[in-house]
Amino acid sequence: MAIEKIYNAIKRLPPAEREKLRHLLDNEDSNNENTKAFERAAGSWTDFDADGFIEEIYHRRNSVGRKGSEW
């Protein structure tokens, strides 16, 4: 049976690898929720002009009145 093969393969894993697998499986549901939330938020920026924003950044960096950092 396929489940028995998977179980036997897991038993052959070193303890550290089994622990990694356990963490991956435990976090699988929360990752799905996080991914869905990210996709909802990413779609809400449709009116954002990324190219214009980058252009503005470079314009400000090259401006004469720009002050340097005071570390």
ROKELUM-316078 format. One line per 3 residues: number of its first residue (from 0); their letters; for each residue z, y negated, x negated of N, C-alpha, C, O, CB. Coordinates in steps of 0.2 Angstrom, whole numbers. Atoms other than C-alpha are relative to their C-alpha. Glycine has a CB too. Layout:
N
NUM) A) Z/Y/X/Z/Y/X/Z/Y/X/Z/Y/X/Z/Y/X ~ ...
END
This chain:
71
0) MAI) 0/6/-4/0/0/0/0/-6/-4/3/-6/-10/6/0/5 ~ 1/6/4/-4/-18/-6/7/-3/-2/8/-6/-7/-5/-5/3 ~ -7/3/1/14/-24/-4/4/3/-5/7/0/-10/4/0/7
3) EKI) -4/-4/5/21/-10/-15/-3/-2/-7/1/-2/-12/-1/7/2 ~ 3/1/7/8/-14/-29/3/-7/-2/4/-8/-8/-8/0/1 ~ -2/7/2/13/-33/-28/7/1/-2/9/-2/-7/-1/-4/6
6) YNA) -7/-1/1/32/-28/-28/0/3/-7/5/1/-11/3/4/5 ~ 0/-4/6/29/-16/-43/-2/-5/-6/1/-5/-11/-4/6/0 ~ 3/5/5/19/-30/-52/6/-5/-2/7/-7/-8/-6/-3/2
9) IKR) -5/5/0/33/-42/-49/6/3/-4/9/-1/-9/3/-3/6 ~ -5/-3/4/46/-30/-56/-1/1/-7/3/1/-11/2/7/3 ~ 2/-1/7/36/-28/-72/0/-7/-4/0/-7/-10/-6/3/-1
12) LPP) 0/7/3/37/-47/-75/7/-1/-4/12/2/-2/-1/-5/5 ~ -6/2/3/49/-53/-88/5/-5/4/2/-8/9/-1/-4/-7 ~ -5/3/-4/65/-61/-81/-2/-8/1/-1/-11/6/7/0/-2
15) AER) 2/7/0/59/-79/-85/-6/-1/5/-6/-6/8/-2/-3/-7 ~ 6/0/-5/42/-76/-76/2/1/7/-1/-2/11/-5/5/-3 ~ -2/-1/-7/51/-69/-61/3/-6/3/3/-8/9/5/6/0
18) EKL) -4/6/-2/62/-85/-60/-5/-5/1/-4/-9/6/5/-2/-6 ~ 5/5/-2/46/-96/-61/-3/2/6/-4/-3/10/-5/0/-6 ~ 3/-2/-6/38/-86/-47/5/-2/6/2/-4/11/-2/7/0
21) RHL) -5/1/-5/54/-87/-37/0/-8/2/0/-10/8/7/2/-1 ~ 0/7/-1/54/-106/-39/-6/-3/3/-6/-7/8/1/-4/-7 ~ 6/2/-3/36/-108/-35/0/2/8/-3/-2/12/-6/4/-3
24) LDN) 0/-2/-7/38/-98/-19/5/-4/4/4/-6/10/1/7/1 ~ -5/4/-4/54/-108/-14/-3/-7/2/-1/-9/7/6/0/-4 ~ 2/7/-1/45/-124/-16/-7/-1/3/-9/-6/5/-1/-4/-7
27) EDS) 6/0/-3/29/-119/-8/-1/-4/7/-5/-8/8/-3/7/2 ~ -1/4/-6/34/-126/9/0/-8/-1/-3/-12/3/5/3/5 ~ -1/8/1/40/-143/3/-6/-3/-3/-7/-9/-2/6/-1/-5
30) NNE) 6/3/2/24/-145/-7/-5/-1/5/-9/-6/5/-2/5/-6 ~ 5/1/-5/14/-143/8/1/-6/4/-3/-10/6/0/6/5 ~ -2/6/-4/24/-156/17/-2/-6/-4/-4/-12/-1/7/0/2
33) NTK) 1/6/4/23/-168/2/-8/-1/0/-10/-7/0/2/1/-7 ~ 7/1/0/4/-165/1/-3/-3/6/-7/-8/6/-4/7/-1 ~ 3/3/-6/1/-169/19/3/-8/1/-1/-12/3/3/4/6
36) AFE) -2/7/0/12/-185/18/-4/-4/-5/-6/-10/-3/7/0/-2 ~ 4/3/5/2/-190/2/-7/-2/3/-9/-7/3/-1/3/-6 ~ 6/1/-3/-14/-188/11/0/-5/6/-5/-9/7/-3/7/3
39) RAA) 0/5/-5/-9/-198/26/1/-7/-3/-2/-12/0/7/1/5 ~ -1/6/3/-3/-212/15/-6/-3/-4/-8/-8/-4/6/0/-5 ~ 6/2/4/-19/-212/4/-5/-2/5/-9/-7/3/-2/6/-4
42) GSW) 5/2/-4/-30/-214/19/2/-7/3/-3/-10/6/0/5/6 ~ -1/6/-3/-21/-229/25/-2/-6/-5/-1/-12/-3/8/-1/1 ~ 2/6/4/-27/-240/10/-8/-1/0/-11/-3/-5/2/2/-7
45) TDF) 7/0/0/-45/-240/16/-3/-8/-1/-8/-8/-3/-3/2/7 ~ 3/6/1/-46/-259/15/2/-3/-7/1/-9/-8/4/-5/5 ~ -1/2/7/-40/-260/-3/-6/0/-4/-9/5/-5/6/5/-3
48) DAD) 6/1/4/-53/-266/-15/2/1/-8/4/-3/-11/-3/-7/0 ~ -2/-2/6/-49/-256/-31/-4/-4/-6/-1/-6/-11/0/7/-1 ~ 4/3/5/-63/-263/-41/1/-8/-1/2/-10/-7/-8/1/1
51) GFI) -2/7/1/-59/-281/-37/7/-1/-3/8/-6/-6/0/-3/7 ~ -6/1/3/-41/-278/-41/0/1/-8/3/-2/-11/5/6/3 ~ 1/-1/7/-46/-271/-58/-3/-6/-4/-1/-8/-9/-4/7/-2
54) EEI) 3/6/3/-57/-286/-61/5/-5/-1/5/-9/-6/-6/-2/4 ~ -5/6/0/-43/-298/-57/5/2/-6/7/-3/-9/4/0/7 ~ -5/-1/5/-31/-289/-69/-3/-2/-7/0/-5/-11/2/8/0
57) YHR) 4/1/6/-44/-290/-83/-1/-8/-1/0/-11/-7/-6/3/-1 ~ 1/8/0/-47/-309/-79/7/-3/-2/7/-7/-6/-2/-2/7 ~ -7/3/2/-28/-313/-80/2/2/-7/5/-2/-10/5/3/5
60) RNS) -2/-2/7/-26/-303/-96/-4/-5/-5/-1/-7/-10/-2/7/-1 ~ 4/4/5/-40/-314/-104/1/-7/1/-3/-11/-3/-7/2/1 ~ 0/7/-1/-35/-330/-97/4/-4/-6/8/-1/-9/4/-2/7
63) VGR) -3/4/5/-30/-344/-109/8/-1/1/11/-1/-4/-3/-7/-1 ~ -7/2/-1/-13/-348/-101/4/6/0/10/5/2/0/-3/7 ~ -4/-6/0/-7/-330/-102/5/0/-6/4/-1/-11/-4/6/0
66) KGS) -6/0/5/10/-329/-111/1/8/-2/0/12/3/6/-3/3 ~ -1/-7/2/14/-313/-121/7/2/2/11/-2/4/-1/0/-8 ~ -7/-3/-2/29/-302/-119/5/-3/-6/3/-4/-11/0/7/0
69) EW) -5/2/5/45/-308/-127/5/6/-1/10/6/3/4/-6/2 ~ -4/-6/1/53/-292/-133/6/-2/-4/10/3/-6/-4/6/-3
END
